[in-house]
């Protein structure tokens, strides 16, 4: 059987590969601590679950508009006003089948053969695959701890090319949990706009910031109204398996997004969309804020535990639920470290090779989206592993 060049060239997603290995060990009766996947253990807010239960008895569940339910698009627009003080026309909100579908639409809409797109190394691996899938060239710009593993204006100017057509940013970022300072984000968006390039900003973790409730970070839309901003119900609302996301696009791009969505996946899940309306009630938002506070407490627990293990985290996260651990002092590559930790103490982590090429084999991502008891047990096992390794 002959596969396409695209299929043959695509890289494996190591986070999922380690999940499969962990599942095999679990099937053998091993208690595996799964700290490799960015999946909150909370699940959807209670009102969302109640809504889903009621909807499950509905006999018909017709297609919605390819852009999503009008009521949900309006609710998302209202959320930007209440959470970020940004006025958005609901027409600009495109509800998608997960944030991945939003990435698919944007790549399909703006990437032509040979187009150069800049993004940080490290960054979420699937972003690269969407660009490459439509014939684009991914330009990974190496970042380090001194820039919080994020692009900045100086790096952007240094690496900009004549063929650069787009800029992809994520704040806070997966895998590092680090955010771009608002003034730096504004400067990068303005620079890219001055060059005629589109700007895509992944804000999936924007509402999982680690500040107090009154200091929400700014969306890129606060200073770049023509940016394409992606978000999701998966992280802040705990709805990973529901496969529901959205993007906010400029007015002139709405019709193109609609045509692409109609052809690529018809529409997002009607059932998930109707239940998701309950995400924006005062009760559900209070639940999500409480869970955000829990994640901040978990971060502190993890950072203390890793420090005791002798596993440094060069940059503390200020959003999301990840820490990016430097394992170079162990003498093991990231892949070897993750393999041995999984096989010897049954803790699943993700090697940095997933997220880029520059120093990827030096770092390991840990997700603290798991319950506190699991985190404590996982840290205890890592301490045992490190003690044996370094003795």
Phi, psi and omega in degrees: 000130182261122179263161179292158175300324179299314181293320181290332185273342187291139183275152175291155177261102189295330178301318180285326178298319178289333174295320179294319177296319179296322180296322178294320178293321178297320178296337177275002178096008180275143176270100182266130175272113188262098179246023185259340186249138178278071184230106181301139181279356185289321188079182183292153175302151184305320181295328177292318179296319178297319178297318179297319179299319178292322181289335184296341180267359181285129185289320183247142179219078188289165173303148169261180169304150177299337180273352179109168178298131177305321181295322180287322177298320178293320180296321178294317178299318178297325179297321177297326179289313184287324184270329188229003178056043178238127178272122180231132173293125180306335179300332182280352180271124179247111178280135187231165178280072187086159177297333178300323178292328176295318176298320178300313181298316183292320177296318180295326185282330192234350184258122173250165180307125176088353179297136179266130180235128182266136171210165184281152169241110015272158175198172182298124190294327184294334176303318181296321184291324177296317180295312180296325182298335178255019173088005180282163176253125180269124176254102178277126178256119182296130175240160182226180183299328183291344172250019181058032180057034180231153170292154171221177185298320181298315179294322181296313179297322182294325188253001180296140180239163181296332180267010181288125182245346183206157178231127177245124179235156174222126181210118350298161189260149163254115032251000193265340183074009182267148182250157174271133177300141184306318181293327178288320178297317179298318181294319180293318179297319180294320179297313180296320178297321180296338179267003179078019182261149175281155180238122175246124182241118177278111180245031183302327182256013186303319183273003172256043177286163184255014175274186177282169187298336183269004184235053179298140177291160182276140169286151176301336180294345179293335181226000176219086186292343180263005177288157174258115186248131182249139175215181189204155171274356189288320192263295181297321182266359173068030188246052187301310185281357181282341178053066181219127178216191176201164169221150175253125186235159174300153182308318185289349181263352187300313183297323178294317178300320181295315180298318180295315180297319179304322184273329184275323181209016177068295179191163173291167180303123178297317181300311181296320181297315182295319179292324184294343176303332181280357177294334191258013174285156177305322181295314181294319179295325177295321177298315181296322178293322176297320179291325176299318177298323177297319179296324178296319177295322178295322178302314180299318178300315183292316182297320177294315182296318179293323177299318178294330179285343187083026179248103186284146172245100188301327180228121178287138180289149173239019175189174179064207180215048180231151164234144183250109191262134176272113183256013185297331182291345181280345185080003179254148170288163179301318179297315180294321179299312181294321178298313183291319179298321180291315184284328187265324181233005174061048172239125181264124176232177180239126178291148180295347178302335177298330197253357178168185183253326183280113179060017180300330181278005180255345187238154178228136177264133173243131175261127177257035176278356181275165181298154185301320180298320178293320178297315180298317179293318179298318179294322177297320179291321177297322178297319178297315181299314181295322179296317178291319183295318187267356181278000000 
